[in-house]
Amino acid sequence: MTQRTADIRRDTKETQIQVRVNLDGTGQSELSTGIGFFDHMLDQIARHGLIDLSIQATGDLHIDGHHTVEDVGIALGQAVAKAVGDKKGIRRYGHAYVPLDEALSRVVIDFSGRPGLEMHVPFKSGMIGHFDSQLAFEFFQGFVNHAFVTLHIDNLRGENAHHQAETVFKAFARALRDAIEIDPRAVGVIPSTKGTL
């Protein structure tokens, strides 16, 4: 089987980002974005998605975290799209429910080739450590636009913003893992009646 890996470099006046992914990894990660809680969330994607993930990002954090978080989402989306390739043999769809204490989130993903994000997460706090909770949306929007996926994210309940965010990222990881997994019953087949995605 072809190795499903990608290496993406994104340089702008605001950020310099290097992303490496191995979709058939074991959940290893090397993460450095300058935002501790964001690194913690990216680690959830690696660990629970069983993706080997390296992200090194330098951004204009003296302004705020917006450009860094959004651009990491963009670069990760580009990397996943490149590593998935023509999508032959993947399951295409994935979904997961993940709880953490009082919080519960559901994420559903489709490698449809059409970017679309529906995210409904009423965060109970504006800041989680040094991470602005609004930036979770910017991360997933960047990912969706460049991975060309449809993504639905719903936090069904939660009172602690850390728990809300963690259930979202863990559920995203599990849904992603399911969607990109090779289906042994459909090896080499595009998972669409159109014959292309």
N, C-alpha and C positions, 0 to 999 in steps of 0.2 A: 504494500500500500504506500502511496506517495505520502511523504512526511508533510503534515499540515502545520507549517510554521510560517511566521512572517516577522519581518524587521522593518519598522517604520521610523523615520526621522521627520520631525516637524519643527521648523524654525521660523519664528516670526519676530517682530520687534518687541513682542510682549512675553513670549515663552520659547524655550528650547526643550524639546521633548524627544526621548528615545523610548520606543516600545518594542519589546520582543514577546511573541506568544508562541506556545506550542499547544495546540488544541488537544493533543493526545498525551498530555503530561500527567504529573502526579500531584499537582497542587503546590508546587514550589514557587516562591516569590522573592523578588528583590525589588523593593519599592522605596522611592525617595522623591516626594513631591514638595516637601517643606511644610506640609499640613498633616499633622499627626493623625487626626481622626480620619482624614481622607485615605491615608496609607492603610489604616485599619480596615476601612471599607473595601479597598482594592484587594487586600489580603483575603477578604471573604470571597471575592470573585475567584481568585486563584484556588483557594482551599476547597471551596464547595463546588466549584465548577470543574475541578480536576484539570485546570489549565496551568501550565508553567508560564509565569508572567513576570517580566522585568519592565519596570517603568522608572525612568530617571527623568525628572522634570525640574527645570529652573524657570521661575516666572517672576512677574512683578508683584511679589507679595507685599511690598511696601505700600501698594495701592489697596489691594485686597486679593482674595483667592479666586475671583471670578475667571480671569483669563486662564489661570493654571488648571482649574478644575474642568472648564469647558474644553480646553485644548487637549487635555488628557483623554476626555471622552471621544473627541474627534479622532485622535491618533489610535486609540484602542479600537474604535469602530473600523478604521481603515485596516488595521492589522488583522482583525477577525475576518473582515470581508476577503482580504487577500489569502489568508490561511484556509478559509472554507473553499475558495476557488469556485468551480462551476456548480457546486452543491450536489453533485451526483452522489447518491447513496445516503445522504444525511436524512435524519428523521423530519427535519424542517420545523416542526412545532415542538414547543416545550412549555410546561407550566409547573408551578410549584406554590405550595402554601408553606410558610415558615413562621413558627411562633418564637417569641422570646419573652418569657414571663407574661405580662399582661398584653403585649403587642402581638399582632398577627397581620401578615401581609401576603398578598397573592400577586404573582407575576406570570404573565402569559406572553410568549414570544413566537413570532412567525418569521422565518427567513424568506419573506415574500418577494424581495426585490423592491418593495415600496416602503419608503420611510414613513413612519407614523407613530406618534407617541400620545398615549392617554395616561396621565399620571395624576392620581388623586391621593395625596398624602398630606393630611392636615397636621403638620408638625406642631408639637406643643411648645416648642422653644425655637427662637430664632437662631441661636448659636449652640453648637455642640462642640465643646472645647473651642478650638480656633476655626471651626468649620461652620460657615453660614449655611443653615439648612436649606435655604432657597437654591443653593448651588447643586443640590442633588438633581433637581430638574435640568439644570444646564448640562450636567454630566451626561444624563441619559439622552437628552436632546442631541447633543454632539455625537454620541454613540449611534443613535438611531439613524441620523442623517448620513452617516458614512459607512455603517454596516448594512444599510438598506434593509432594515427589519421593521416589522410592526411590533410595538411593545405596549402592553397594558400593565400598569402598576397601580395596585390599590392597597392602601393600608386600611385594613378592615376595623382595627381597633388599636388603641395604644395611648398611654398617658405619659410615657417617658420618651423624649425625642431621640435619645441614643438607641433605645430599644426599637423605635419605629424605623429609624434609618438602617439599623443592623438587619432587621427582618426583611426590609426591602432589598438590600444588597445580597443577602444570603438567598432569598427566593429568586432573584435575578440570576445568580450563579447556577442554581439548580435547574432553572428553566433553560438557561443557555446550554448547560451540559446536555440536557435531554435533546435539544434541538439540533446540536451539531454532531451528536453521536451517529456513527455509521450503523444503519439498519441492516443486519445480516440477511434479511429477506428482500432487500432492494438495492443490493450492491451495484453501483454503476448506473443507477436509474435516477433521472431528475424527478423529484417528488412533486410533480404538477401535471395535470391533464393537458396543459398547454405545451409541455415538453421543454419549457425554459423558465427560469426564474431570474 
